């Protein structure tokens, strides 16, 4: 069973990872050629944050409880945290049971209707575990994977990225390097959702499954990167039309005590929009 102090261990581990990854020259220090310590030393961070080395060492070892948010923000400034990394650090310092909304597990009739109504734009709905709860026909035609025919445990965005060749083709992960890049981003996105529900056994099981399936994902997860959800422009490979550049918009849905996100993909040109429409209409005529 996890104790009430476990989250301070996570705070310390995250600070240590960021400290060891920091180039001393980024903050005005000169690395000693004889130094065996990767990144900054603990005393360097303490000096930058204007706290004692003993106090910082206790924080990093997870031995200090009740550390104020102001101290954590000062440490984040010293280590050049991004906004997302600061939010993640502050979230780690809080009781994970404070999360009020559980991930959606079943798609409602209203959500299914919404997916149909946005055809021929590709769209799907996922929960915090990256389970794909539903996708419209336009998305299925785009990715070339009949999700409804897969076992339930395989209908997961990250699982598919690791294990499904057709899904990898859709993502244009045509090399080990490209696939590793996708998994690094996925690990960062997943961590941004995991941080508020760290005691969730389903979440823990999903993460362990991904780590066992992929060394690249395991390494990315241990790196503790935090990736925000963004509206992105990128290229995906349509199963019938080839590469198409899309803009993705993410819509968050909070219903009752559960949450999910609705991803809609817009082609950037009118020609590509017409091609998607034609493929969709041809499917209806079959």
C-alpha positions, 0 to 999 in steps of 0.5 A: 500500500502506498503511504502518505509520504510517497508523493514526496518521493516522487517530487524528489525523484523528479527534481533529481532527474531534472538536476542531473539533466541540467547543463551547468553552463545554462545557469552560469556554472563551469563544469569541473573536468574532474566532476563525476556528478551529471548535471548540477550538484545539489549545492548548486541548486540550493545556491540558486534557490537560496536555501540550504544544501541540507534542506534541498538534499532532504527534499530531493531524497523525499525526506522532507514533507510539507514543502511549501509551493513557494519553495517548489516554485523557487526550485523550479525557477532554479532548474529552468522548468517549463510551465508544464513541468512546474504544474507537474511538480506542484501536482506531485506534491499534492494528494492524488486522491484530490482528483475528482473526475474518473476517466470515461470508460463507456461512450454515451449515445450522445457522444456516438452521435457526435462522432457520426455528425462530424463525418467526413472529418476524422475524429475519435474520443479517448480517455486519460488511459489513451483508450480509444472509446470510439472513432467515426467512419472517416477516422477508420478509413483514414487510419486503415485499422478496424478498431471495433474488430480488435480485442478491447485491450488493444484499442489503445492509442499507445498500444497500437503505436507500439504493436500495430503495423497499420497504425504505425503506417498511419503515424508514418513511423517508418523507422525505429527513430520515428517510432521512438519519437512518437513514443517519447511524445506519448509518454510525456502526454500520458504522464501529464494525465497520470500526475493527478491519479497516481494511485489509480491501479488501472493507470498503473497497469496500463503503464506497466503494459506499455513498458513491457511491450516497448523498451523505447516507451520504458526509457521515455517514461523513466525520463519523466518528460511532461508534454502538454496537449496541443492543437498541432499541425502534422502529417498522417498517412491516409490508408487510401490517399497517402500523406495528408497534412492535418490540424488537430483540435482537442475538445475536453468533455466532462460529464457527471464524474468522468472525463474524455477528450474529443480529437477532430482532424481538419485537412489544411487544404480544400483539395484534401477536404474534397478527397476525404469527402469523396472517400467517405461518400464512396464508402457509403455507396458500397 
